[in-house]
Amino acid sequence: MKTALITGITGQDGSYLTELLVGKGYKVYGIIRRSSSFNTERLEHLYQDPHEKRKMELVYGDLNDASSLAEIIHSLKPDEIYNLGAQSHVRVSFDIPEYTGEITGMGTLRLLEAIRRTGCKARFYQASSSEMFGKVAETPQTETTPFHPRSPYACAKVFSHYLTVNYRESYNIFACNGILFNHESPRRGETFVTRKITRAATRIKLGLQDKLYLGNLEAKRDWGFAGDYVEAMWLMLQADNPDDYVIATGETYSVREFLDEVFCLLNLDWKKIVEIDPRYFRPAEVDLLLGDSSKAKRQLGWQPKITFKELVKMMVKSDMELAKKEKILKDVNE
């Protein structure tokens, strides 16, 4: 049985990747930080299945603690390591730049050093980001497009990206960077713009909320489904040679178009509901991201399966169920 170690296992990507790996017969270990409250909601369905539960185990560690990472890697000797852990909110990275650099950047260094020092032969996946392209030099963006990061988060990701390349070239570690463009799902955190929209829109539809406050509606992104993208992560580590890949749909939509799609499904007019709040604008904006994943399609055989419209419909349906439960509780308590 193959074993995999995942940082960020409790996040959107971590939960989908765990599902994928467990389904392929892996034993999955996930690193979580010690907390006074549980943050494992996205994994609960796996815990509730006794058969699947045996294939997953959570261990305490922290990307800010090199000794814990080294001990975990030394004791588990995983076949594959997926570094998905990060302070991953771009806007928030302007407010806490030092912490973002410490976890999103230095955390990767600590992991790679732990692999090197323990002599672990694990294949390593680094979650790079389309935000690294920032003020884009060309459209669409490929593996050779120069980086121009426009946030502390993106800067930290560039640092991690080149570290991964450096450790691959210097120490012969099987290390890959997946330059993933925006990928969403019903499990997306509610502070991210897509989920913020679908969550608010469904609550507004049921009378639980009046307004939705957003920032830049003209920003354009290449939005895919997280479930499709974690398959690309796995495929990278099954290849004969380590390499870096752009993972994207090749289509771009603005936040405004995302709003159109969501509110149309709910038969609402967002223009009467949405208000622009300057607090949500970034100090340095990224206007357009559009990825070319030809290399991944050619070398890995990867293809996105879920379309933009299907993704939006999936998120609206899921959040409508949440809103209905919320409304029932509200009605009971009134």
C-alpha positions in Angstrom: 0.0 0.0 0.0 1.3 3.4 -1.0 1.4 6.1 1.7 0.9 9.9 1.2 1.5 12.8 3.5 -0.6 16.0 3.0 -0.1 19.4 4.5 -3.3 21.5 4.4 -5.4 18.3 4.5 -8.4 20.1 6.1 -8.6 22.6 3.3 -10.6 22.4 0.0 -7.8 20.8 -2.0 -6.7 18.6 0.9 -10.1 17.0 1.3 -10.5 16.3 -2.5 -7.0 14.9 -2.7 -7.6 12.7 0.3 -10.7 11.3 -1.3 -8.8 10.6 -4.6 -5.9 8.9 -2.9 -8.0 6.8 -0.5 -10.0 5.7 -3.5 -6.8 4.5 -5.1 -5.9 2.4 -2.1 -3.4 4.8 -0.4 -3.0 5.2 3.3 -3.2 9.0 3.8 -1.6 10.9 6.6 -2.5 14.6 7.1 -0.6 17.2 9.1 -2.9 19.4 11.3 -2.0 22.1 13.8 -3.0 21.6 17.4 -6.1 23.7 18.1 -8.8 24.0 20.8 -11.4 23.4 18.2 -11.7 20.9 15.3 -11.4 22.0 11.7 -12.1 18.7 10.0 -15.6 19.3 8.5 -14.4 18.7 5.0 -13.2 15.2 6.0 -16.2 14.2 8.2 -17.7 12.0 5.4 -14.5 9.9 5.4 -14.5 9.6 9.1 -18.1 8.4 9.1 -17.2 5.4 6.8 -15.4 2.9 9.0 -13.6 1.3 6.0 -12.3 4.7 4.7 -11.4 5.9 8.1 -8.8 3.2 8.4 -7.1 4.7 5.3 -6.7 8.1 6.8 -4.8 9.4 9.9 -4.2 12.9 11.2 -0.9 13.8 12.9 0.1 16.9 14.7 2.7 19.2 13.1 3.2 22.7 11.8 4.8 24.2 8.7 6.3 26.7 11.2 8.1 23.9 13.1 10.9 22.2 11.3 11.5 19.5 14.0 7.9 18.3 13.8 8.1 18.0 10.0 11.4 16.1 10.2 10.0 13.7 12.8 6.8 13.0 10.9 8.7 12.4 7.6 11.3 10.2 9.4 8.7 8.1 11.1 6.2 7.7 8.3 8.6 7.5 5.3 5.8 8.4 2.9 5.9 7.6 -0.8 4.4 10.9 -1.8 4.2 14.3 0.0 1.8 17.0 -1.1 2.4 20.5 0.3 -1.0 22.2 0.2 -0.7 24.1 3.5 -0.5 27.9 3.3 -1.9 31.2 4.4 -3.7 31.2 1.1 -5.9 34.3 1.1 -4.4 36.9 -1.2 -6.1 40.0 0.2 -5.3 38.9 3.8 -1.7 38.5 2.9 -1.4 42.3 2.6 -2.5 42.5 6.3 -0.3 39.7 7.6 2.7 39.6 5.2 5.2 38.3 7.6 3.0 35.3 8.7 2.2 34.6 5.0 5.9 34.5 4.2 6.6 32.3 7.2 4.1 29.7 6.4 3.6 29.9 2.6 7.2 30.4 1.9 9.5 29.2 4.7 7.1 26.3 5.3 8.1 24.8 2.0 11.8 25.2 2.8 11.3 23.3 6.1 9.5 20.5 4.3 12.2 20.2 1.6 15.0 20.3 4.1 13.2 17.6 6.1 13.1 15.4 3.0 16.8 16.1 2.3 18.0 15.6 5.8 16.1 12.4 6.5 17.0 10.9 3.2 13.3 10.3 2.5 12.7 9.1 -1.1 9.2 10.6 -1.3 8.0 12.3 -4.4 7.1 15.9 -3.6 4.3 18.1 -4.9 4.4 21.9 -4.3 1.2 23.9 -4.7 2.3 26.8 -6.9 -0.3 29.4 -7.9 -1.3 31.4 -10.9 -1.1 34.5 -8.7 2.7 34.3 -9.3 2.1 35.6 -12.8 0.5 38.7 -11.3 1.0 41.6 -13.7 1.1 39.2 -16.7 3.7 39.4 -19.4 1.7 37.4 -21.9 -1.7 35.8 -22.3 -2.4 32.9 -21.9 0.2 32.1 -19.3 2.4 29.0 -19.7 5.2 27.3 -17.7 7.7 29.7 -19.3 5.8 32.9 -18.7 7.8 35.2 -16.4 6.5 35.8 -12.8 5.5 39.3 -11.6 3.9 38.7 -8.2 1.5 41.4 -6.9 0.9 40.3 -3.3 2.9 39.0 -0.3 1.1 35.7 -0.9 2.3 35.5 -4.6 5.8 36.5 -3.6 5.9 33.6 -1.0 4.6 31.2 -3.7 7.4 32.3 -6.1 9.9 31.7 -3.4 8.5 28.2 -2.8 8.3 27.5 -6.5 12.0 28.2 -7.1 13.0 26.4 -4.0 11.3 23.3 -5.3 13.1 23.6 -8.6 16.4 24.2 -6.7 16.0 21.1 -4.5 15.1 19.1 -7.6 18.3 20.2 -9.4 20.6 20.2 -6.4 19.6 17.1 -4.5 17.9 14.9 -7.1 14.6 15.1 -5.3 11.6 14.1 -7.4 9.8 17.5 -6.9 7.1 19.0 -9.0 5.3 22.4 -9.1 1.7 22.5 -10.0 0.9 26.1 -11.1 -2.8 25.9 -10.5 -5.2 28.5 -11.6 -8.2 29.4 -9.6 -10.1 26.3 -8.6 -13.4 26.3 -6.7 -16.0 24.0 -5.2 -18.7 23.8 -2.6 -15.9 23.3 -0.1 -14.2 26.6 -0.9 -13.7 28.8 2.1 -16.4 31.4 2.5 -14.0 34.3 2.5 -13.0 33.6 -1.1 -14.9 35.6 -3.7 -16.7 32.7 -5.5 -18.0 31.0 -2.4 -18.7 34.4 -0.8 -21.0 35.1 -3.8 -22.8 31.7 -3.8 -23.2 31.6 -0.1 -24.6 35.2 0.0 -26.9 34.8 -3.0 -28.6 31.7 -1.6 -29.1 33.3 1.8 -30.5 36.4 0.0 -32.9 34.2 -1.9 -34.3 32.8 1.3 -34.5 36.2 3.1 -31.6 35.5 5.4 -29.4 38.4 4.1 -30.0 41.7 2.4 -26.7 42.8 0.8 -23.5 41.4 -0.6 -20.3 43.6 -0.4 -17.6 43.0 -3.0 -14.4 44.6 -4.4 -13.2 44.6 -8.0 -15.9 43.1 -10.3 -13.7 43.4 -13.4 -10.9 41.0 -12.3 -10.9 38.1 -14.7 -9.9 34.5 -13.6 -9.6 31.1 -15.1 -11.9 29.1 -12.8 -11.9 25.3 -12.6 -13.2 22.6 -10.3 -10.9 21.6 -7.4 -11.9 18.0 -7.8 -10.4 18.0 -11.3 -7.3 19.8 -10.2 -6.2 17.4 -7.5 -6.1 14.6 -10.1 -3.5 16.7 -11.9 -1.4 16.8 -8.7 -1.5 13.0 -8.4 -0.6 12.6 -12.1 2.5 14.8 -11.7 3.9 12.4 -9.1 3.2 9.3 -11.3 5.2 10.7 -14.2 8.6 9.2 -15.1 10.4 12.5 -14.5 9.6 15.5 -12.3 8.5 18.7 -14.0 6.4 21.8 -13.5 2.9 22.2 -15.0 0.2 24.8 -15.5 -3.2 23.5 -14.6 -6.1 25.5 -16.0 -9.3 25.4 -18.1 -8.2 27.9 -20.8 -11.3 30.0 -20.3 -11.6 33.3 -18.3 -14.6 35.0 -16.7 -14.8 38.2 -14.7 -16.2 38.4 -11.2 -19.1 40.3 -12.8 -19.8 37.3 -15.1 -19.6 34.9 -12.1 -22.3 37.1 -10.4 -24.4 37.0 -13.6 -24.3 33.2 -13.6 -25.1 32.8 -9.9 -27.9 35.3 -9.7 -29.5 34.1 -13.0 -29.8 30.6 -11.5 -31.6 32.1 -8.5 -33.7 34.5 -10.6 -32.4 37.5 -8.8 -30.9 40.8 -10.0 -27.5 41.3 -8.3 -27.3 44.9 -9.4 -30.0 45.7 -6.7 -28.1 43.7 -4.0 -24.4 44.0 -4.5 -22.5 47.0 -3.2 -18.8 47.8 -3.8 -16.7 48.2 -0.7 -13.2 49.7 -1.1 -11.9 47.5 1.7 -12.0 44.5 -0.6 -9.7 46.0 -3.2 -6.1 44.9 -3.2 -3.3 47.4 -3.0 -1.9 45.9 -6.2 -4.5 44.2 -8.4 -4.2 41.2 -10.7 -6.5 42.0 -13.6 -6.4 38.9 -15.8 -5.3 35.3 -15.4 -5.7 32.7 -18.2 -3.8 29.5 -18.2 -2.6 27.2 -21.0 -2.4 23.7 -19.8 -1.3 22.1 -23.1 1.8 20.6 -21.5 -0.2 18.8 -18.8 -2.7 17.5 -21.3 0.1 16.3 -23.6 2.4 14.8 -21.0 0.1 13.8 -18.2 -3.1 13.1 -20.1 -5.0 15.5 -17.8 -8.2 17.2 -18.8 -10.6 19.4 -16.8 -14.1 17.7 -16.7 -16.4 20.2 -15.1 -17.3 23.4 -17.0 -17.7 26.9 -15.6 -21.5 26.7 -15.7 -21.5 23.2 -14.1 -19.2 24.5 -11.4 -21.4 27.5 -10.6 -24.5 25.3 -10.6 -22.8 22.8 -8.2 -21.8 25.6 -5.8 -25.3 27.2 -5.8 -27.0 23.9 -5.2 -24.8 23.1 -2.3 -25.1 26.5 -0.7 -28.9 26.5 -1.2 -29.1 23.3 0.9 -27.0 25.1 3.6 -29.3 28.2 3.5 -32.4 26.0 3.8 -31.0 24.3 6.9 -30.1 27.8 8.3 -33.6 29.1 7.6 -35.3 26.1 9.4 -33.1 26.7 12.5 -33.9 30.4 12.3 -37.7 29.8 12.0 -37.6 27.3 14.9 -35.8 29.8 17.2 -38.1 32.7 16.4 
